Amino acid sequence: MARTGFLGVFLTLLLLRAAPAQAGRGATAGTIAGAIRSGSVEAIEAELERAEVLVCHACLQLVRPLVDHEDARVRRVAAWWLARRGLRPELSLEMVTRLSQPDSRRARNAADVLGEMRAWKSITPLGAALNNPIFDAEARAAMAHALGAIGDLDGLGALVTARDAAEAPVRAAALEAMRQLRGFQDPGAAVSGLGDAALEVRVAAIETVASTRTAAASSPVANDVVSTLVHLLGNDPSPVVRKKAAWALGEIRAPAVTAGPALQRSASSDPDPFVRSLANAALGKLAP
């Protein structure tokens, strides 16, 4: 009986030790091919993640075309998987070349790949393509997101230019990407988006201004930032924008003398309960 119990404990410990060794493994060319045939984004992602350390030349032929898959999640996981196999320089060169060709779909895919690989050397060509009207809005939004994913402040100039693009998705993507840049502390780069006609752009601008925290309330555009947020809080037809405005006033520690009355009104009388709640919370964060 004692020996049986000891054996059971021993086998349990052995299995527990073996389990981590299998993490991320178990994939084969066949399982990858099966996931691709299934058309399931989740299955493809899971299989490539399982194949993180798989040595398989045949798999390269299966995964390489996925950089042009219709789903961005697949494009990105394929880029990640291929980059781990020493193909980063080759992929970067091909994707940068696409940015100079008049094919929006291929340029969009290239942007996703470059962003996933954090390809710093692609910042300049991505910035140029972002502001090239030959590409459609979807492709240019992807380029903005790629600059954000790379995260270097060298991309800010192109994003500021794209902030004024004709297409709302491009403007919103540019504003979203700004706050992903390491060291970004310039609320002035986003302030013009606060009054944009498009809801998605106003929301993106508010979030980007808020990401600069107290820098917004002490910057040269501080008065514009606070007064515009106060106006949005009290007048914007969208409760989403009003919620974001209330939250942002607290995040930047806006002056109580300027933002306090508006937040008090919203906390007591805004028709949306979430706006009331966020306005009340922001009151406790204002600067004296």
CORURTA-V318976 format. One line per field, one symbol per residue. psi: psi as a letter, one per 40 degrees, with the letter a starting at -180 (. if undefined). A space follows every 50 residues. Layout:
# CORURTA-V318976
psi: ???
This chain:
# CORURTA-V318976
psi: dddddddddddddddddddddeheieiiddddddddddehdddddddddd fdehhhddddddddeeefidhddddddddddddefeedddddddddddee ifhdddddddddddddefgdeeddddddddfhediidddddddddddddd eheeeddddddddeidhdddddddddddeehhehfgdddeddedeidhdd ddddddddddeebeddeeideddddddddddddeehehdddddddddddd defihdddddddddddddehehdddddddddddeeii.
